[in-house]
Amino acid sequence: MGATVGSSGVCRSFLSVWGRCSVAAAIPLLAGLLFPGGSTAAPADPASDSALIGATLDDAFRGPILDNDACQQALRSACCPHWTHYAIVDVLFLQRSNQTGDRPLVFDADTGDTVIGTQALQPSIGTGVRLFYGQLATDTLGWEFGYTGLYGMFGQATATGDGNLEMADPLGLAVNNFQDGDSARATFWSGLNMAEFNVFRYDCRSECGPHCRQSCHCVNWLAGFVWAGLDEQAGITMACCDPPEPASYAVRTNTNWYGAQVGMRGRREWQRWAVEGWWKTALCGTSGYQAADPIVGTISGLERPAESARTSGVGFIGSLNATAIYRLTDTWGLRAGYNLYWLTSATLAPSQWDFNTAEGAGTGINDNGTLFLHGANLGLEARW
């Protein structure tokens, strides 16, 4: 049995159900609820319990008689909150771990030391939003739709010199503006959008402690469809001479994931407090795209025209969340928690820089990147 009543109190909502149960269903249920674990000890305060029972007799025996299955279903949810819809609005603060490798981009021609590498392009904390709306469709089934967006992940690195900065070879030697540089700047921007639709089977069980102090435990097993889109831009700009003569090498990428998702969500509530967590995993098909702008030197001229490439493959999406909730009212609650997101087979923009000068340079594509995000969420939920 999922619902239990402590020895010092009887759940009023239980009595309203028990009075409508058949005798064959009610007697063993009542025995199990009043004496969990087979104990036959008398209640600690019989007078208090008797008064509570007497006060609810009128309600207890109204309505049609319930059979055994209906009685158990009603008792199981007697102390759980009654809601059929829910909505979540979370603000996200996620840090991205830079998984672009450690390729040298710009180096000091005098010493040979790298002054800008891809690991220096560590994005700042990105802010975003997570929105969910769900509905319980039947006694055991529900559905939900969710959107997650993360914006403003930006990283940059700069270097200054005295005519001694050079882009990685051999491209740095082929374009006059990429050598003998006085300044260099590399930038990296990305944004992530995710949407999902899930159906879930849920099971909620109540535990009624002394005076019906509510503890409700729910487990949802879910399955659905998920899509994710990652857009990125990366660029290197170098300048030399007086007046400055800048030139740049810029790339843009896009990765899409789409596939089936499964997961589990659990929640336990105690009066005004609740804790909730989930894990989700998806096996996805992926499509990647990269495009590079033309590379032109002020003296050397056009070194490489605009190039682009596409690829497809298989990737993985995983997510974890743990959240604490404080209920402001029966409907509204404050949420605060921590999150992990992991996406594989990503076409990351910094991984597409190709410093070769041979024929076909810039036409390849690298989709072996990984996107790992972690950080906090803070928001509101409503259940009605």
C-alpha positions in Angstrom: 0.0 0.0 0.0 1.3 3.4 -0.8 -0.7 5.4 1.7 -0.1 5.0 5.4 -1.5 6.7 8.5 0.6 7.2 11.6 -0.4 5.7 15.0 -1.2 9.1 16.5 -3.6 10.3 13.8 -6.0 9.3 11.1 -6.1 11.1 7.7 -9.5 12.8 7.3 -9.4 12.3 3.6 -8.8 8.6 4.2 -12.0 8.4 6.2 -14.1 10.0 3.5 -12.9 7.2 1.1 -13.0 4.3 3.6 -16.7 4.9 4.4 -17.5 4.2 0.7 -15.4 1.1 0.4 -16.9 -2.4 0.5 -16.4 -4.2 3.8 -14.1 -6.8 2.2 -11.9 -4.0 0.8 -12.0 -1.7 3.7 -11.1 -4.0 6.6 -7.7 -5.2 5.4 -6.8 -1.7 4.1 -7.7 -0.1 7.4 -5.7 -2.7 9.3 -2.7 -2.1 7.1 -2.9 1.7 7.4 -3.4 1.8 11.2 -0.9 -0.9 12.0 1.8 -0.7 9.3 4.4 -3.5 9.4 2.0 -5.9 11.1 1.9 -4.0 14.4 -1.3 -4.3 16.5 -0.4 -1.6 19.0 -3.2 0.8 20.0 -3.0 4.4 18.9 -1.0 6.7 21.1 -4.0 9.0 21.7 -7.3 7.1 21.3 -9.3 10.0 22.5 -7.9 12.3 19.8 -8.4 9.8 17.1 -12.0 9.0 18.2 -12.9 12.6 18.1 -11.5 13.0 14.6 -13.3 9.8 13.5 -16.6 11.0 14.9 -16.3 14.4 13.3 -16.0 12.8 9.9 -18.6 10.1 10.0 -21.1 12.1 8.1 -18.7 12.5 5.2 -17.4 9.0 5.5 -20.5 7.1 4.6 -21.9 9.3 1.9 -21.7 8.4 -1.8 -21.7 5.1 -3.6 -19.9 2.0 -2.4 -16.4 1.6 -4.0 -15.1 -1.7 -5.1 -11.6 -2.9 -4.0 -9.6 -1.5 -6.9 -11.4 1.9 -6.8 -10.9 2.0 -3.0 -7.1 1.4 -3.3 -6.8 4.0 -6.1 -8.6 6.6 -4.0 -6.6 5.8 -0.8 -3.4 6.0 -2.7 -4.0 9.6 -3.7 -5.9 10.7 -0.6 -3.0 12.8 0.8 -1.4 13.7 -2.6 -2.0 17.2 -4.0 -4.8 17.2 -6.6 -3.7 18.9 -9.8 -4.0 18.0 -13.5 -1.9 20.7 -15.1 1.6 22.1 -14.4 3.9 24.8 -15.8 7.6 25.5 -15.1 9.6 28.7 -15.9 13.3 28.4 -15.0 16.0 30.9 -15.7 19.3 29.1 -16.5 22.9 30.1 -15.7 25.1 27.6 -17.4 28.9 27.4 -17.8 30.2 25.8 -20.9 33.3 23.6 -20.8 35.4 24.3 -23.8 35.9 21.0 -25.8 37.5 22.5 -28.9 41.0 21.0 -28.2 44.0 23.2 -27.9 45.0 24.3 -31.4 47.4 27.2 -31.8 45.8 30.1 -33.7 48.3 33.0 -33.4 51.9 32.8 -32.3 54.9 35.1 -31.7 57.2 34.8 -34.7 60.2 35.9 -32.6 59.9 33.2 -29.9 57.6 30.6 -31.5 55.3 30.7 -28.5 51.5 30.5 -28.9 49.8 33.7 -27.9 46.2 32.7 -28.7 44.9 29.1 -28.8 41.4 27.7 -28.9 41.4 26.9 -25.2 41.7 30.7 -24.5 38.2 31.1 -26.1 36.4 29.9 -22.9 32.8 31.2 -23.1 31.4 33.2 -20.3 28.3 31.9 -18.3 25.4 31.8 -20.6 21.9 32.7 -19.5 18.8 31.1 -20.8 15.3 29.9 -20.1 13.5 26.6 -19.6 9.8 26.3 -20.1 7.6 23.3 -19.5 3.8 22.7 -19.7 2.2 19.4 -18.9 -1.1 17.8 -18.3 -2.3 14.6 -16.7 -4.5 13.0 -19.3 -5.7 9.8 -17.4 -5.2 8.2 -14.0 -1.7 7.0 -15.0 -0.7 8.8 -18.2 0.3 12.4 -19.0 2.1 14.5 -21.6 4.4 17.5 -21.6 6.1 20.0 -24.0 9.3 21.7 -23.1 11.7 24.3 -24.5 15.2 25.1 -23.4 17.2 28.0 -24.8 20.7 29.2 -23.9 22.0 32.5 -25.3 25.0 34.7 -25.1 27.8 32.2 -24.7 30.7 34.3 -25.8 34.4 34.0 -25.4 37.4 36.0 -26.8 41.1 36.3 -26.6 43.4 39.2 -27.7 47.1 39.7 -28.2 49.3 42.7 -29.1 52.8 42.7 -30.6 55.3 44.8 -32.5 55.1 43.5 -36.0 55.8 39.9 -34.7 52.4 38.2 -34.6 51.6 35.6 -37.1 48.6 33.3 -37.8 49.2 29.5 -37.8 51.1 28.3 -40.8 50.9 27.8 -43.8 47.9 30.2 -44.1 49.8 32.8 -42.0 52.6 33.0 -44.5 50.3 33.1 -47.6 48.2 36.2 -46.5 50.2 39.4 -45.9 47.8 40.6 -43.2 48.2 37.4 -41.2 52.0 38.0 -40.7 54.0 40.8 -39.1 50.9 41.7 -37.1 50.6 44.3 -34.4 47.3 43.0 -32.9 45.1 39.9 -33.1 41.7 39.1 -31.7 39.8 35.7 -31.8 36.1 35.5 -30.9 33.7 32.6 -30.3 29.9 32.9 -30.0 27.3 30.1 -29.7 23.6 29.6 -28.9 21.6 26.5 -28.1 17.9 25.7 -28.5 16.1 22.5 -27.5 12.5 21.4 -27.8 11.0 18.1 -26.6 7.6 16.4 -26.4 7.1 13.5 -23.9 4.4 11.2 -22.8 4.8 9.7 -19.3 3.4 7.1 -17.0 3.2 8.3 -13.4 2.7 6.7 -10.1 2.1 8.8 -6.9 2.0 7.3 -3.5 1.0 9.0 -0.2 2.3 8.6 3.3 0.2 10.2 6.0 2.2 10.7 9.1 0.9 12.0 12.5 -2.1 14.4 11.9 -1.9 13.6 8.2 1.4 15.3 7.7 1.6 14.9 4.0 4.5 13.1 2.2 3.8 12.3 -1.4 6.2 10.4 -3.7 5.8 10.4 -7.5 7.8 8.6 -10.1 7.3 9.3 -13.9 8.8 7.2 -16.6 8.8 9.1 -19.9 9.4 8.6 -23.6 9.3 11.1 -26.4 11.0 13.1 -29.1 13.8 15.7 -28.7 15.4 18.3 -31.1 18.4 20.5 -30.4 20.0 23.1 -32.5 23.5 24.6 -31.9 24.5 27.7 -33.8 28.1 29.1 -33.6 30.4 31.7 -35.1 34.2 32.0 -34.7 36.6 34.5 -36.2 40.2 35.7 -36.1 41.0 39.2 -37.0 44.6 40.5 -37.4 45.9 43.9 -38.2 49.3 45.3 -39.2 51.0 48.4 -40.4 50.2 52.1 -40.0 47.5 52.8 -40.8 46.1 49.4 -39.7 45.2 46.9 -42.5 42.9 44.3 -41.0 42.0 40.9 -42.4 39.9 38.1 -40.9 39.1 34.4 -41.1 35.5 33.7 -40.0 33.5 30.5 -39.9 29.9 29.7 -39.0 28.4 26.3 -38.0 25.1 24.7 -37.3 24.4 21.3 -35.7 20.9 19.7 -35.4 20.1 16.7 -33.3 16.8 14.8 -33.6 15.8 11.5 -32.0 13.9 9.4 -29.5 14.3 10.2 -25.8 13.6 8.2 -22.6 14.0 9.2 -19.0 12.7 9.2 -15.4 11.5 12.0 -13.1 11.0 11.6 -9.4 9.5 14.0 -6.8 8.8 13.9 -3.1 6.8 16.5 -1.2 6.6 17.3 2.5 4.0 20.0 3.3 5.6 23.2 1.8 8.9 21.5 0.6 9.6 19.3 -2.3 12.6 17.8 -4.1 12.6 16.8 -7.7 15.1 15.3 -10.1 15.3 13.8 -13.6 17.5 12.1 -16.0 17.0 12.0 -19.8 18.9 10.3 -22.6 18.4 10.4 -26.3 20.0 8.7 -29.3 19.8 11.1 -32.2 20.6 11.5 -35.8 22.7 14.6 -36.5 23.3 17.0 -39.3 26.2 19.4 -39.3 27.0 22.4 -41.5 30.0 24.8 -41.8 30.6 27.8 -43.9 33.7 30.0 -44.2 34.0 33.6 -45.5 36.5 34.4 -48.3 40.0 35.1 -47.1 41.5 38.1 -48.8 44.8 39.9 -48.2 45.3 43.6 -48.9 48.4 42.8 -51.0 48.3 39.0 -51.6 44.6 39.2 -52.8 42.1 36.4 -52.7 43.7 33.4 -51.0 40.5 31.3 -50.6 36.9 31.8 -51.8 33.9 31.1 -49.6 33.7 27.4 -48.8 31.1 25.2 -47.1 30.4 21.6 -46.2 27.8 19.3 -44.7 27.8 16.0 -42.9 25.5 13.7 -41.0 26.0 11.1 -38.2 24.7 9.8 -34.9 24.9 11.7 -31.6 23.8 11.6 -28.0 22.0 14.0 -25.7 21.9 13.5 -22.0 20.6 15.7 -19.1 20.4 15.6 -15.4 18.6 17.9 -13.0 18.1 18.2 -9.2 15.8 20.9 -7.9 14.3 22.0 -4.5 10.9 23.6 -4.4 9.3 25.7 -1.7 5.5 26.0 -2.1 4.3 29.6 -1.7 0.6 28.5 -2.1 -1.2 25.4 -3.2 -0.6 26.5 -6.8 2.7 28.4 -6.8 6.2 27.3 -5.8 9.8 28.6 -6.0 12.4 26.4 -7.6 16.2 26.3 -7.3 18.5 23.6 -8.6 21.5 22.4 -10.6 21.8 21.0 -14.2 24.1 19.0 -16.5 23.7 18.8 -20.3 25.9 16.7 -22.6 25.7 16.7 -26.4 28.1 14.8 -28.7 28.8 14.8 -32.4 28.7 18.7 -32.5 30.1 20.7 -35.4 32.0 23.3 -33.3 33.0 26.5 -35.1 36.7 26.7 -33.8 37.2 23.2 -35.0 36.5 24.2 -38.6 39.5 26.6 -39.0 41.7 25.1 -41.7 45.1 26.8 -42.0 46.2 24.8 -45.1 46.7 26.4 -48.4 46.5 23.3 -50.7 43.6 22.8 -53.1 40.4 21.8 -51.2 41.4 23.6 -48.0 38.4 24.7 -46.1 36.0 22.3 -47.7 36.2 19.7 -44.9 34.1 19.5 -41.8 34.7 18.2 -38.3 31.7 17.0 -36.3 33.5 15.2 -33.5 33.0 18.0 -30.9 31.3 17.7 -27.5 29.2 20.3 -25.8 29.1 20.0 -22.0 27.1 22.5 -19.9 26.5 22.8 -16.1 25.0 25.3 -13.8 22.1 26.6 -11.8 18.4 27.2 -12.4 16.1 29.5 -10.5 12.4 29.9 -11.3 8.7 29.3 -10.6 6.2 26.5 -11.0 2.5 26.3 -11.0 0.3 23.2 -10.4 -3.5 23.4 -10.7 
